[in-house]
Each structure stands twice: as C-alpha cells, then as structure tokens.
Amino acid sequence: MLSELPLLSLVVWLPIVGGVAVLAASTAVGNGAVRLMSLAFAVLTFLVSIPLYSHFDSAAAVMQFEELAPWISAFSINYHLGIDGISMLLILLTTFTTVLVVIAGWEVIQKKVAQYMAAFLIMEGLMNGVFAALDAALFYVFWEAMLIPMFIVIGVWGGQRRVYAAIKFFLYTFLGSVFLLIAILYLFFQSDSFSILDYHKLPLSMTEQVLLFLAFLIAFAVKVPMWPVHTWLPDAHVEAPTGGSVILAAIMLKLGAYGFVRFMLPITPDASNELDWLVITLSLIAVVYIALVALVQEDMKKLIAYSSIAHMGFVTLGFFLVFSIFNQTGSIQGAALGFEGAVVQLISHGFISGALFLCVGVMYDRLHSRNISDYGGVVNTMPAFAALMVFFAMANAGLPGTSGFVGEFMVIMSAFKANFWLAFLAATTLIFGAAYTLWMVKRVLFGEVKNEGVAKLKDINGREGLVLGSLAFLILLIGVWPAPLVDVLHVSVTNLLQHVVVSKL
C-alpha cells in the first residue's frame, strides 16, 4: 500500500500546500489557529517521511521511491524524483527539524505569524525537492526557489541589520547558482537530457571535466560555505531569527554538500581526482583557521556560525579523501569509511548546531542580548537549561558518546589511510572545537551572576524542554548507536564510489 503512494511528492508538496493554506486561512482565523495549522502540516509531513526510512531497502543500490512524469517535453524536462540512502536521511532531517522550528516559534513570533510559519513550510517542501530531484532542471528550480522564503525570513523577522544580511545572503548564493545553471545547460547540450543519472554516465574530456568541476565548486562551495566564500554566513546567522538560524545551519548548509555528492563527484570523477588537493586544502583551512576565528567571537550566534563552517569543512574533507585513499589502497571500503563519516557528520551537525542556536534563542528571548559578556552564572537561575546546553556544547566538541564524535572519528580514521599529517590537522578540530565551545559555555553559564537580568531569568518551560530534550535524545542515540544511519548509507555510498573511482577518459 505504502509503496503505491507518491511519498516523495507528498514530502515535497504537502508542506508547500500547507504554507499556502496557512496564508489563506490567516485572514479568517487568529494566530492560535494559524500556529496549530502550521504544526499539523509540519507533523504530517514528518509522519509521511518516516516510511521513506522504514520501507527503504538498504541492500539495493538503485534509486528508490522513484516518480517519473513528463513536465516540459519539448526540452526533455521531467518531473523525476528518487532517493538513495544519503538523500533519504537528509529529507528526514529536514522534516524533523521543521517541526521543531514551528514549535520553537510558538510564543516568540507575535507579528506576521502566518507569514512566518508559511515561509518555513514552503521552504521545507522546496528543500525536500532539492534532495529528491533526479532531473537537473527540476533540481535547479527547487535550488533557486528555496532562497526566496529564507530571504524573507531574514529580511522581515531578523535583527537591526536584517536587510543588509538578507541581500548579502541572496547575492552570494544566487551568484554561485549562475555557475550551476551554466554547467547544467552545457551537460544538457552534450547529452540531450536533463537526467542527473544520465550525466553520471556521460563521457567527458579532462578539459570539460575541469571546467565543470570549477563551476560546481563555486556553486556548492558558497552554499556549504567553504573558505573564502563563507563571509555571508555569520551575518545571516546573527541577523536571522532563531528559526531561520536553525534551518540555515541544520539543513541549508547541507544542500551544498549534497551538490558535491550528486553532481561534482560522479559527473567529473577525473577532475575531482586531479583537483582533490584543492578541496582538501580549503577544507583544512576551514577546520583550523575558522576554528581560531570562532575562538575570539563575542557574539554567541557568530561563534556557533563559525563553528558550523569548521564542521562543514570536515564534511568536504571526508568526501574528497576518497581519491587519496583509493589510489593508495585500491580499496573502496577504506574510502567509504570517510565518506560515510562525512554523511553522519552532516546529520549530526544538523542536530547539534540546531540545538545550540535554539539555546541562544532561549536566552535571547529572555534577556534580548547575544553578547557573551552580558551573561555569566546562568546555571544558578536556569539549571535544567544549563545542563542541556553543556551537553550540546560537549557534542559540538566531539565528545565520545555523542553524535558529534561518530562522524569525526570515521573521517579521521580514513584520513590516516591517506596521510598522517592530513589526519593530524583534521584531528585538531577536536581541540579547537572544545576550546571555543567550552570557553563560551564557561563565560555564559558559570561564574558569578553579575547582570541583574540574569538573576531574574526563569528556567525553560515545557515547550522549550520538549524541543531541546528531543534533540539531546537524538544526539545521544546516534552517539551510542550509529548503526541505523550507517546501515542505510553503506550500499548507497559504496555504489556511488564504485562509479566515482572509474575514469571517464
């Protein structure tokens, strides 16, 4: 029965229809009903996404839950959806996080409530579309369209410099997308098809691959974001409302990494092999240099934003170590370890960064400040909140037993197979991560209460406890038992790498 349902279309269009319905109903009902409608659509979308996991065949290497229908026949553009283990996990991350964002904004957002909730629901559907699209034209439509609701969220509900941050976010990501469009159009004229899976098999010369590689790198590096095209992210995070920061860190950054997996590596394998040093170098700069930048931040959101860039550097490192390991060992399994670790890190970072931004949001709602110097001694007035924030900080630092450790450990292990010094530099993220995260926690949560506002703080309520508690549970569960993630990834990753290590020349 379930296999007959268009589950992927449902996870794409249900939240979009829900967002439109919320906007339409807002003129007739109050904010309370709008919030309940938004939550109902978010929860329903999450429930629809669960069978994608429970009915996923982890032994099959093919795309699953495929849907194919002609869209613009004159240009061979199809409505083509399908998922593998990687995209399935990212869709689950998106649908779950959106539920938390709706609950988190329940009491905080008082102005334009319907527009706020609708923006997140529509954005959820568009992001699911990116993860599910197997047609390059459809992918590009979803890829561009999701910028609009995030632009509105930052520009309308953001901080004092929200318009500047929104325009900077839009321009950076939109300009990167121009290169993606050029690459897709070139591939279409070479293959007479918009099917992404056809591009994986398309023979290309080295020159063609290098040019396409660079176009993809610019497009996806901005979204990850990689150094040096990362400067839009701290501004966007600082000015965005809490829900915007959570979606930006937990899901939007993952879209760039997903682009590497779905486009760059399988379409340009030879260029990726030749130029892997470039991506590895940029990734290590993010891991080491950006971590040092995080260490001196005074704004909590800015610190967590830089932390996200460092952690995403770890992900791209895991992806591009594949070639060094395979060239030395000839083993796909060795290369797969780092790749799977990078994907686990993607999911884990979604939970951890989302949780940390929600923690900052909890304090900001009470004291209306994000400056570390305005806090101190929060543990005395908010003990339950402090316990959760310390746990999230430890996970961010890669403490064994948390999800933050699993992915990093797998990437570092695979890095040793490529080069000891690569592994050494990658492992410094554990030291730097602990340094900037615990330095922030020490100044915010502990010490004497110097600020009268902190002395009057009230501990988290049931709604905040539900959101933060559910994230803490998942972070601990993945840290102790990562098998549910790794098992569904293994065949998809191995199949992808078998394709990536075969030359097209």
Secondary structure, 3 states (H helix, E strand, C coil): CHHHCCHHHHHHHHHHHHHHHHHHHCCCCCHHHHHHHHHHHHHHHHHHHHHHHHCCCCCCCCCEEEEEEEEEHHHCEEEEEEECHHHHHHHHHHHHHHHHHHHHCCCCCCCCHHHHHHHHHHHHHHHHHHHHECEHHHHHHHHHHCHHHHHHHHHHHCCCCHHHHHHHHHHHHHHHHHHHHHHHHHHHHHHCCCEHHHHHHCCCCHHHHHHHHHHHHHHHHHHCCCCCCCCHHHHHHHHCCHHHHHHHHHHHHHHHHHHHHHHHHHHCHHHHHHCHHHHHHHHHHHHHHHHHHHHCCCEHHHHHHHHHHHHHHHHHHHHHHHHHHHHHHCCHHHHHHHHHHHHHHHHHHHHHHHHHHHHHHHHHHHHCCCEHHHCCCHHHHCHHHHHHHHHHHHHHCCCCCCHHHHHHHHHHHHHHHHCHHHHHHHHHHHHHHHHHHHHHHHHHHCCCCCCHHHHCCCCCCHHHHHHHHHHHHHHHHHHHCCHHHHHHHHHHHHHHHHHHCCCCC
